[in-house]
Amino acid sequence: MKLSRREFLQWLGVTGALAGGVSQIWAVPDEWGEKLRSGPRLETWKMSTCGQCPAGCGIRVRLIDDIPVRILGNPIAPVNNGFTCPMGEAGLELLYHPDRIAQPMRRKGKKGENGWEPVSWEDALKQISQALREQGKAKPPGRFGFLMGDRNTLLTEFAGEFAARLGSSHFFPWRAPAVNELGLRQGAGEFPPFAFDLKRTDYLITFGANLLEEPISPVYFNRIYGVLKEERTRTGLKMVHVDARMSQAGRNATEWVQIRPGSMGVLALGLAYVILRDKRYDQDFIARYTQDFRQGGEDFWTLVNRDYSPERVSDITGVPAQTILRLAREFGSAKAPLALSGGTSASSETGLFSQWAVASLNALSGSFSAKGLWRDPALLPWGPSLVSVFSPRTGAFSRKPQNTLGSDLPASWVAEQLPDLAAAGKIPDLEILLIAQVNPVFQASNQKAWKAWLSRIPLVVQFATLVDDTSPHADLVLPLTTYLEQWDLTLPIPNLPFSLLGLQQPIIPPLPGARPLGDILLHLGREAGIDLFPGSGEKPYGEYVQERMKKIFASGKGTPYFEAISLEFLEDLRKRGWQVYSYPAFADFWRLLREKGGWWDPGEYPALDWKGKKKFLFPTAPRLAALLKETSIPRSEGGGEKGAKTPHLWLEEKIRRPNGHDSFILVPFTTLMNMTGDGASQPLLQEMFGLHSRQYWKTWAEMHPERAARLKLKDGDLIRVVSGNGAMTLPVRVVPTVSAEILSVPFGQGHTESGRDANHIGANPIAVLDHRMDPLSGRNSWQSTLVRVEQIKR
Amino acid sequence: MKWGMVIDLQKCTGCGECAAACKLENNVAIVAHKESEMGRTMLWMDMLTIYEGEYPRLRVRQIPRPCMHCDHPPCTKVCPVRATYINEEGIVAQIYPQCIGCRYCMAACPYTVKSFNWYKPSFPPGMARTTNPDVSVRPVGVVEKCTFCIHRLQIAREQAKSEARDLRENDYQPACGASCPTGAIVFGDLENANHQVNRLAHNPRATKLLEDLGTEPKVIYLKEVD
């Protein structure tokens, strides 16, 4: 019998009903209905940590008769102080999703087709552990890969350990980079990047960094922006946002500077030119802590003075020379200037170059020496985490402690390029690939390559809560619990100036059929002869989380979350030997953790001190040339040889300009309602998808009024957007919040398989992008595709 | 006692959390994509976007918009069955069983805050569990709108009574105000000199939407100054 997925679910529902009423088709057990109607209505609250994005917000779940009915913010969680974002509020829609997978499924028919048959958990796990054992015996080993959406939790580290213990270095975490991650990795050798304290700056310039809608910690940054916006009327703080589209960061800034996509690094170096010419740079910092500034020959000084005059920068970026002069003078004369690069700055072919240039602006202007503005993230009391890294020289993957990456890159940067790396022979032909918490066939721009690569791997196993666009290309799909039914720990959030561990604990037991990934990995490990939690017998992942917290308890550092008091007051109390909570034994500490929702170190990270740090490297032509020559990241076009002497100019050639009255640069953007595309499965987030544009449940295209007038388009007209890689039909929104050269389209819709509320709604702009990447970081470019626009007569 | 709200646009970042919290708190129906195309999306708390000037001087104002709970509400005057009325504490309330669905009130409201239930409430099996048990789900054919989360006032009153004390300022906060990450939405008694709203309502930045219509809204905005 060959069944489609839908038929399979229907079949399960029917048999369930026939067998006596416990239907497996819907995740919520039937008896709950009765309980809700006639229960004693006892209200309880449970604390946990949100898992919709990696931001680490504490949540407080309201239960009536043990049935979760509402998610609110945990008032004492340091990231969000009691607030959430719309995604956080919508969590129960994921928990109760009617399309949750209820049983393991095995593919029937060819890959890409959607035929499934149910299998038991035992059979499915047996098949995987057997395949894992066999690949372990192969010579050379390492024919096993694990691709995992990294939600900044302990589980990612645990999964990496699982892969490593099975002899594979092919653990590929998948996540968006933090703010400044590319630039500070390159310029300062730091990973994770330094944290910053926005409240201490007197001039903020954000290059593409849309802190209010990026998945780093939107609630935290919305809170801080609220404070900054109010205070700036008194302090005169300037907030400048540089981007081709006026995102929420632009709307909440004091000034929005339109820029051509991909040219942010050029603008940063243009500002550097004026700062150098005006001699407003931090000579002391540069002399003591930097390298390649002005040692002679092809140094930073030469590069900037020769190639980044305001006139030339204006021509490349589209920013008027006068604006460049003004911004540079304002930035250069500020006491605590802060330049941040994130979001769109990282998703272009010049991503690493751009962020490096922005980082050097901070080195130049004295930002790094401004008191308390930058913070040095302290390691957790249990020591450095091991992260998966990629060597750009050899193309090999390995694991290293987070603070000793050397010349390697975080593997998450190149995760989108796995099919290309496999084609280039950098990854061996895998026998088995595990995929969890990520949907590469939807999220990557090279979707055809992903499908082809997945079809070549004999056993692709996907762990997922809902069937998604990647599922048809898997051989086995195993149902996972949501973050509301499992144990985990959210790790410290990059860019935030304090340390924390958010406790995720089951609000309710796993719904029928689903299992937590941690427990599955423990089981598979034991079957394959490795013990990821030694001496525990058959203990579950929750106990492992507890075991890790014992190290934090033993260190005596930090405390379970507590009610807000000022840090100065706390410091006074501490000096007098006062402890916030008293927990003589671990059991007390653990009880408090569960009650309060997490652990944090209320002292902020120490202020950044460059003594003992590596010298900051300024970008120079020879250094860029060496990076381009060495990198083994596959190129979408000819290598960097021709740019050996002028690599920056070679990179600048990749900045696109429209070529005709109907030509635009397609720039996808993300919204707070749906940052990774997963939100489309949740009706609340669909209904609020384009809250600010009044566009709900759809994809639209934003166009500048001048261009729309020239094309005789009115707001709401349907257009066809054609790239070299496909086409999509969308309604146009005529708005002044995009530059005239771009067509901006929200990312998140266009699913074919992601639950009833997501399927066949809108279009996925990523699917029509040309596959271009940044040769230095490996990140896919979202800003390199020229499209033509045709009007469709209604 | 006169309940009112102040929204400080200088603090608001337009994150939309107020709108999400409102939808979940009040079990506002999700109408899905086909109905949404017909303009039937229901948002008791909406977000207005206003473009001012041209680049490089372009400013975008984002204005959260609940029901204004007018002191002279145009909606109550046109209701033929007194399904909508203003209570003695200033809240413009709606009696769903009394509503005949004529939608006169929707036409009369200059702020377009009211929505009509075109559909019978239906949930995929299981999804009904996500409703807030404190608020009833509206039947098909009636008009609904923001209630200032009046159910929270009832709960707060009962709590205060059981503790034999008066209602305190923060006891009663609507979901939008309680969930605003920047503290831009402040709620309280406009007639109580000790309440923050009373002080903020007299701020020089204070303004009301469509003030010249004489509706006397009790939602007061504090203008952005930059």
Interface residues (C-beta under 8 A of the other chain):
Chain A: W26 A27 V28 W32 G33 L36 R41 I64 I67 V69 R70 L72 G73 N80 N81 F83 T84 C85 P86 E89 A90 L92 E93 Y96 H97 P98 L212 P218 V219 N222 R223 Y225 G226 V227 K229 E230 R232 T233 M246 Q248 G250 R251 N252 T254 E255 W256 V257 Q258 T323 L672 M673 P683 L684 Q686 E687 M688 L691 H692 S693 R694 Y696 W697 K698 V735 P736 T737 R756 D757 I761
Chain B: D8 Q10 K11 C12 T13 G14 C15 G16 E17 A19 A20 A21 K23 L24 E25 I30 V31 A32 H33 S36 E37 T41 M47 T49 Y51 E54 Y55 P56 L58 V60 Q62 P124 P125 G126 M127 A128 R129 T130 T131 N132 P133 S179 C180 P181 T182 G183 A184 V225 D226
